[in-house]
Amino acid sequence: MSARANALKEEGNKYFQDGDYKSAEALYGKAYGSPYIFSFVPVSNSSHSIQQDPSNPKLFTNRAMTRIRLHSWDACIDDCLHSISLLPANMKAYYYLAQAQLALHHPNEALFSALTAYDYCLNSGTWNPSTSHVSQLVLQAKKEKWEAKERERIRRRSELLRELEDGLAAMQKFELENWKIKWAESMDIDREYGSGNEDSIGAQEEKTDILDSSRRKLEELRSAFALSDPQNLQPREVPDYMIDNITFCIMHDPVVTKTGNSYERSSILEHLKRSHTDPLTREPLTVRDLRPNLALKQACAEFLEKNGWAVDY
């Protein structure tokens, strides 16, 4: 990294630590001069300066992190993909990418990105403090993927619910189209002259309000239908404690380590062939340290007996 780019990055880090994410975003952009404007949210003109170090993947992941805080999901995805193109084995970029994809309700893509980040954590050779966070992100993505399948199952069972959900989706689309029309002219001026940050924030807040309102209405609708027919319309879930932290499937033969973490026996044995460490804590671990988790095994067996669908989770 050039001295100038490094200085801009460090300055951006200070703004990030102070919670001034817009300034941090602009400085990271200035470090390599690659602005990305989306959804009517303009980037400061400082991002249009001469390129300083456009081949450094860390600069892109830094700006992606600030864009997560700003809820600038599309721009975050752009930065992550650019960073990955420069450094394919890029755990942080895949981690941030998964978060943005989840925020945009793309659980399939998010699960792939999160699993890729998790795989890099496990095979890094050293303990990575992000491993447990990445593990939780994988589980979140898998749950959202399952919940999407559940919503479709429930929709197929209730024609009325399907029609009402489609109506809410059409209403949200109509409100977002009106939002774009309302803010388009002022955002065009912002992009041309680099002004109007208050308008940018106002536009983004109004969009967030529209999305939040639609989400609440949808949740209330689904809750009402679930109460009316709990046997068929109630969402089905697998408790987190039954999920293996390596394969992210429900466990059948769990074992527990000396640190208290439980894994599916086959998956932890396979992991120990590659590394004699606990996947989550990176503490030394051998096969002799594993003990059957009989209570959890019984709980998983009873759950599967009553919920056969869980094998496909």
C-alpha positions in Angstrom: 0.0 0.0 0.0 1.3 3.5 -0.9 2.1 5.9 1.9 -0.7 8.2 0.8 -3.3 5.4 0.7 -2.2 4.1 4.1 -2.6 7.5 5.6 -6.1 7.9 4.2 -7.0 4.4 5.5 -5.7 5.2 9.0 -7.7 8.4 9.0 -10.8 6.5 7.8 -10.2 4.0 10.7 -10.3 6.9 13.2 -13.6 8.2 11.8 -15.0 4.6 11.8 -14.1 4.1 15.5 -15.8 7.4 16.3 -19.0 6.2 14.6 -18.7 8.7 11.7 -19.3 6.1 9.0 -20.0 8.5 6.1 -16.6 10.2 6.6 -14.9 6.9 6.9 -16.6 5.7 3.7 -15.4 8.8 1.8 -11.8 8.4 3.1 -11.6 4.7 2.2 -13.0 5.6 -1.2 -10.4 8.4 -1.5 -7.7 5.9 -0.8 -8.4 4.2 -4.1 -10.7 6.6 -5.9 -13.5 4.1 -6.8 -16.9 5.6 -5.9 -20.0 3.5 -6.1 -23.4 5.2 -6.1 -26.6 3.3 -5.5 -30.2 3.7 -4.5 -29.9 7.5 -4.7 -27.2 7.6 -1.9 -24.4 9.8 -3.3 -20.8 9.3 -2.3 -18.8 12.4 -1.4 -16.7 14.0 -4.1 -13.6 13.1 -2.1 -14.2 9.6 -3.4 -13.5 10.9 -6.9 -9.9 11.8 -6.3 -6.9 10.3 -8.1 -6.5 6.5 -7.4 -4.0 5.8 -4.7 -4.0 2.0 -4.4 -6.8 0.3 -6.3 -5.2 -3.1 -6.1 -5.4 -3.4 -2.3 -8.3 -5.7 -1.3 -8.2 -4.6 2.3 -9.3 -1.1 1.3 -12.4 -2.5 -0.3 -13.3 -4.7 2.8 -12.8 -1.6 5.0 -15.3 0.4 3.0 -17.6 -2.6 2.8 -17.6 -2.7 6.6 -18.6 1.0 6.8 -21.3 0.4 4.3 -22.8 -2.3 6.5 -23.1 0.3 9.2 -24.7 2.7 6.8 -27.1 -0.1 5.5 -25.7 0.6 2.0 -26.2 -3.1 1.1 -25.8 -3.0 -2.7 -22.6 -0.9 -2.5 -21.3 -3.2 0.2 -21.8 -6.2 -2.1 -20.0 -4.3 -4.9 -17.0 -3.7 -2.6 -16.9 -7.3 -1.4 -17.0 -8.7 -4.9 -14.2 -6.4 -6.0 -12.1 -7.4 -3.0 -12.7 -11.1 -3.7 -11.6 -10.5 -7.3 -8.3 -9.2 -6.0 -7.9 -11.8 -3.2 -10.1 -14.9 -3.8 -9.3 -16.5 -0.3 -10.8 -13.5 1.4 -12.6 -14.4 4.6 -13.6 -10.9 5.6 -15.0 -10.1 2.2 -17.2 -13.2 2.2 -18.3 -12.5 5.7 -19.4 -9.0 4.9 -20.9 -10.2 1.6 -23.1 -12.7 3.5 -24.3 -10.0 5.8 -25.3 -7.7 3.0 -27.0 -10.6 1.1 -29.0 -11.5 4.2 -30.1 -7.9 4.6 -31.4 -7.9 1.0 -33.2 -11.2 1.7 -31.1 -13.5 -0.5 -30.5 -16.4 1.9 -29.2 -18.9 -0.7 -26.4 -16.6 -1.8 -25.8 -15.5 1.8 -25.5 -19.2 2.9 -22.9 -19.8 0.2 -20.9 -16.7 1.1 -21.1 -17.5 4.9 -20.0 -21.1 4.4 -17.1 -20.0 2.3 -16.0 -17.6 5.0 -16.4 -20.3 7.6 -14.3 -22.7 5.6 -11.5 -20.2 5.4 -11.7 -19.7 9.2 -11.4 -23.4 9.8 -8.5 -23.9 7.4 -6.5 -20.8 8.3 -4.1 -22.8 10.5 -4.4 -20.3 13.3 -7.2 -19.2 15.6 -9.5 -16.7 14.1 -11.5 -14.6 16.5 -14.2 -14.3 13.9 -15.0 -18.0 13.7 -17.9 -18.0 16.2 -19.4 -14.9 14.5 -19.1 -16.5 11.1 -20.6 -19.7 12.5 -23.7 -17.8 13.8 -24.0 -16.1 10.4 -24.1 -19.4 8.6 -26.8 -20.6 11.0 -28.7 -17.4 10.4 -28.5 -17.8 6.6 -29.6 -21.4 6.8 -32.5 -20.5 9.0 -33.6 -17.8 6.6 -33.3 -20.2 3.7 -35.5 -22.7 5.7 -38.0 -20.0 6.6 -38.3 -19.0 3.0 -39.2 -22.6 2.2 -41.6 -22.7 5.1 -43.3 -19.5 3.9 -43.8 -21.1 0.5 -45.2 -24.3 2.1 -47.7 -22.3 4.1 -48.6 -20.2 1.1 -49.5 -23.3 -0.8 -51.8 -24.4 2.0 -53.7 -21.2 2.1 -54.9 -19.5 -1.0 -56.2 -16.5 1.0 -52.9 -16.0 2.7 -51.1 -16.1 -0.7 -53.4 -13.5 -2.1 -53.0 -11.2 0.9 -49.2 -11.5 0.8 -49.2 -10.7 -2.9 -51.3 -7.7 -2.2 -48.8 -6.4 0.5 -45.9 -7.0 -1.9 -47.7 -5.0 -4.6 -48.3 -2.2 -2.1 -44.7 -2.1 -1.1 -43.6 -2.0 -4.8 -46.0 0.9 -5.4 -44.7 2.9 -2.4 -41.1 2.3 -3.4 -41.8 3.5 -7.0 -43.3 6.7 -5.6 -40.3 7.1 -3.3 -38.0 6.9 -6.3 -40.0 9.5 -8.2 -40.1 11.8 -5.2 -36.4 11.8 -4.5 -35.0 11.3 -8.1 -34.6 14.9 -9.0 -32.9 16.0 -5.7 -30.6 13.0 -5.8 -29.5 13.8 -9.4 -28.5 17.2 -8.2 -26.5 15.6 -5.3 -24.6 13.4 -7.6 -23.7 16.3 -9.9 -22.7 18.8 -7.3 -21.8 16.6 -4.3 -24.3 18.4 -2.0 -27.5 17.6 -0.3 -26.3 15.0 2.3 -29.4 15.8 4.4 -31.6 14.9 1.5 -29.7 11.7 1.0 -30.2 10.7 4.7 -33.9 11.7 4.5 -34.4 9.6 1.4 -32.8 6.6 3.0 -34.8 7.0 6.2 -38.1 7.2 4.2 -37.1 4.1 2.3 -36.3 2.3 5.5 -39.7 3.3 7.0 -41.5 1.8 3.9 -39.6 -1.5 4.2 -40.1 -1.7 8.0 -43.8 -1.0 7.7 -44.2 -3.7 5.0 -42.3 -6.2 7.1 -44.4 -5.5 10.2 -47.7 -5.9 8.2 -46.4 -9.2 6.8 -45.4 -10.5 10.2 -48.8 -9.6 11.7 -50.6 -11.3 8.7 -48.6 -14.5 9.1 -49.1 -14.6 12.8 -52.8 -14.3 12.5 -53.0 -17.2 10.0 -50.7 -19.3 12.2 -53.0 -18.9 15.2 -56.0 -19.8 13.1 -54.5 -23.2 12.0 -51.4 -23.9 14.1 -51.0 -27.5 12.9 -50.6 -26.6 9.2 -49.7 -22.9 9.2 -47.3 -22.6 12.1 -43.7 -22.1 11.0 -41.5 -25.0 11.9 -38.1 -24.5 13.5 -35.1 -26.5 14.7 -33.6 -25.3 18.0 -30.1 -23.8 17.6 -28.6 -26.1 20.2 -29.4 -29.2 18.1 -27.4 -27.8 15.1 -23.8 -29.0 14.5 -21.4 -26.1 14.2 -19.5 -27.7 11.4 -22.1 -29.1 9.0 -24.9 -26.9 10.3 -27.3 -29.9 10.2 -29.3 -31.4 13.0 -27.2 -33.7 15.1 -27.8 -37.5 15.4 -24.8 -38.6 17.4 -23.4 -35.5 19.3 -20.2 -35.5 21.2 -19.0 -32.8 23.6 -15.5 -31.4 23.9 -13.6 -30.5 27.1 -14.6 -26.8 26.4 -18.3 -27.7 26.3 -18.9 -27.4 22.6 -21.0 -30.1 21.0 -20.5 -31.4 17.5 -21.8 -34.3 15.3 -19.4 -37.1 15.9 -18.7 -37.7 12.2 -18.1 -34.0 11.4 -15.7 -33.4 14.3 -13.7 -36.6 13.5 -13.3 -35.4 9.9 -12.2 -32.0 11.1 -9.6 -33.6 13.5 -8.0 -35.3 10.5 -7.0 -31.8 9.2 -6.5 -29.9 12.5 -6.1 -31.0 16.1 -8.0 -28.0 17.4 -11.6 -27.1 18.4 -13.2 -25.5 15.4 -14.7 -22.7 17.4 -12.1 -22.0 20.1 -8.9 -23.3 18.4 -7.9 -24.9 21.6 -5.9 -28.2 21.3 -8.3 -31.1 20.8 -7.9 -34.8 20.1 -10.3 -37.7 19.6 -9.6 -38.8 23.3 -11.1 -35.5 24.4 -14.5 -36.3 22.9 -17.3 -37.6 25.1 -20.8 -38.7 24.0 -23.4 -36.0 24.8 -26.2 -38.4 25.8 -28.7 -35.9 27.0 -28.4 -33.9 23.7 -28.5 -37.1 21.7 -31.8 -38.1 23.4 -33.2 -34.6 22.8 -32.4 -34.7 19.1 -33.8 -38.2 18.7 -37.1 -37.1 20.4 -37.3 -34.0 18.3 -36.8 -35.9 15.0 -39.3 -38.5 16.1 -42.0 -35.8 16.4 -40.7 -33.6 13.5 -39.5 -35.8 10.7 -39.3 -32.8 8.4 -36.2 -31.7 10.4 -33.9 -34.1 8.5 -34.1 -31.7 5.5 -33.2 -28.6 7.5 
